[in-house]
């Protein structure tokens, strides 16, 4: 039986993490001898926040979030420690209503969203977890998606919108080259991580993305291919759109297709 997560006090705005009720994911790392990257002071100083959105995709409009989940983690004493969790449904605007295909994929219903917090309420609550004293990096599978949603909702989450990201896809391509694809389900299969029955719910996807991230960091540590946070950011980093100078942003083309 997977180990339950117990409360862990954070030094930043993430407070105390209660036992996880939404997933049976095992969020600890069994390796005690990891070195290099996980001994780098800059790496140890970061809070890594795995984040995922579910969204509707109205024609001619940006994707509109209908659910967000975030799991904050620190690497301490040779293991990943969860320091906070946030999850919320989000009521989309009327022009971006839920479709039958959205419900079929996520299980989220229009009735649930009718009573959900607005984007300002849900993302504002999440944004307040990112205190000025924290040093954060977001972690996401195909981070361009999360980066775009966050940027388009930046008026509701200005602190979150200033946090740079790590993308598990280029990290996985570096650590395990040669896979047929680098979609999340392929990485779950590669690492023998159980695909959750509620896959495509944000809270479930965050948990398994975190497990993939653990495996990738472990592998990079073991083979010595990434020795510090700077190397990790060079391979997998993505600058938050709010941190990109205007001139650079004009010429920023995302060529990734994963």
N, C-alpha and C positions, 0 to 999 in steps of 0.2 A: 504493500500500500504506500502511495507517495507520502512523503513527510509533509505535515501541515506547516505553514509559515506562522511564526509567532511574532508578536509585536516587537518592533525595533525602533528605537528613538533616533531620529535624524537630527543633524546639527543645522539643517536649513529649514525651509518652509514646508517640508513634506510630513512633519509631525510623526505620528506613530502609525505603523502599518498594522491593521488588524489581521487576524487569520483570513486567508483568501477563501471566499465562498463560491467564486465563479469558475474555478478551474482546479484541476488536480496536478498542475504542472509542478515539477520538482525544480526549484530555482537555485539549488546549491551546486557547487562544482566539487567533484570528488578528488580533484588533483590538489595535493598539498605542496608540490615542489615546483610550481610554476615560477619562472624567473623572467629576466629581461623586461619585457613590456609591463608585466604586472608588478615589477619592482620599481618602475620609473616613478619618481615623486609626482610628476605632472599627471600621470595616469591615476595614481592613487588619490590625488586631490580632486578629481572630477566626480560629479554625480552624473551617471548615465541614465537618461530617461527614455525608455523604449516607448514609442508612441505609435498609435494606429488610429486612423479614421475610417468609418464607413460613410459613404456619400451617395447622393443622387447626382445624376449627370444631365441636367436639363439642356435641351438643344440650344446652342448659341450662347450659353451662359457657363460660368465657372462651376465646377463641382461644389455642391452644397453639403456640408457635413450633417449626418443624422445620428452619428455616435462617435464618441472619442473615448479612448482608454490610454492610460499612461502608467508605467511601472518604473519607479525610481530605484536605482541600484548603486551601491558602492562596492568596490573590491577591497576587502579588509581581512587581514589575518589569513590570507590564502584562500579566501572563498568569497563568492558574490553574496552580498547582504542586501535584501530588499529593504528600502527605507521609506517607501510610500507608494500608494496606489490611488488612482483616480479614474472613475468611469462614469459616463453619463450619456443618455440619449439626448438628442438635440432636435428641436422642432424646426423643420426647414421652412423657408418662405413659401408662399402659395405658388409661386412660379416653378418650384422644384419639388413638387409632390412625389410621394413614394409610388413606384410603379409595381405591377405584379412581378416583374423580373427582379426588382430589388428585394421584395419580400421572399421570393423563392430562394434567392441567394443567401440572405442574411437571417431570415425568420422574423425580422422586425415588421410590425404591422402599422398601418396608418392610425389605428386606435391608440397604440402605444405612443406614437409621436405627437398625437393631438394634445397629450397632457405632459409632454416633455418640456424641459427648460428651453428658452430661446437661445440662439447662439451667444448673445451678450451674457446671459446668465451662466450657461454651461462653460463657455470658454473663459469668461471672467473669473469663475471659481477656480478653474485650472490655472489660469495666469497668476493668481495670487499665491500659488505654491512655489513659484519661481522668485525667491527673495533676492534682494540685491547682494546679499552676502554669499550666495551660492555660486559655484562654478560648474556649469552644466554642459553636457552635449546630448542632443537628441539622437536616438538610434531608431532606424526604420528600415523596413524592407521596401526597396525602390523609393528612396527618400524624396525624390522629385515630387511624388504625389502628395506626401505630407507637407513638404515645403510650400507647394502651391496653395493648398488649402489654408495653411497657417497664414501665409502672406495675404491672401484674399480676405481673411478674417482678422487682420492685424489690429483693427480699431478695437476689437474686443479682447485682444490678448497681446498687448504691446511688449511685455517682457518675454513671453514665449516666442514672439516673432523675431527676437534678437538672438535667439540661441541657435548656434550652428549645429549641423547634423553629421552623423555617420550613416553611411548606406551599406547595408549588409551585402548587397549584390556585388559591387566591386571588391569588397573584402573577401567574399566567397570565391570570386574569380581568381584572386591572388592566392588564396590558401588552398583551394581545391580546384585547380584548372582542369578543364576537359569534361565537365558535366554537360549533358545534353542541353539543359536549360538551367537557369538560376532562379526560377520561380520558387516561392516559399514551399510549395508541396514537394518539389524536387529536393530541396535542402532538408526538409523533414525526413524524407525517405533515405537520403544519403546518410544522415546521422541517426537513423532508427528512432526518431522522435515520433511518438504517437500523434497522428492527426486528430485533433479534437473534434468531437461530434458537432460542436457549434462553431466550426471554422467559418470565417467571414463575419463573426461577431468581433467587435474591436477588442474586448477584454480577452477573448481566447487567442486572437492573433498576436496580441502583445505578449502573452505568455510564451507561445511557441517561438516567436521572433527572438525573445530574450534567450531561450535555450539555444537557438542557432547561433546567436551572438557569443554565448559562452563557449560553444564548441570552436568557433572561428578564432576567438582570442586564445584559447588553449592551444590550438594547432599552431598558430603564429608564434606563440611562446616556445613551444616544443621544438620547432624547426629553426627558430632564431631569425625568421624572415622579417619580423617587425620587433624592434627592440625598445621603442619608446612611443609616447603619445604622438609626437611629431610625425613619426613614421606611419602610425595608424591613420592620422588625419591626411597625410599625403596620399595614401592609397584609397581611403574610403570617405574622406571628408567632403562636405558640401556646405558652402557658405550660405547662411540664411539670406534670403532676398533683401531683407531690411538692412543687412550689413554690406551689401554690394554697392560700391560707388556707382553713381548714376551713369557715367560714361561706360563703365565696364558692363553694366546691366544691359545697355543698349545692344551690345554685341555678344551677349551670353546665349549660346545655342546649346540645348541639351540634346546630344546625339544618341543617348542611350535608348534602347528600345525594349529592355526587359520589363 
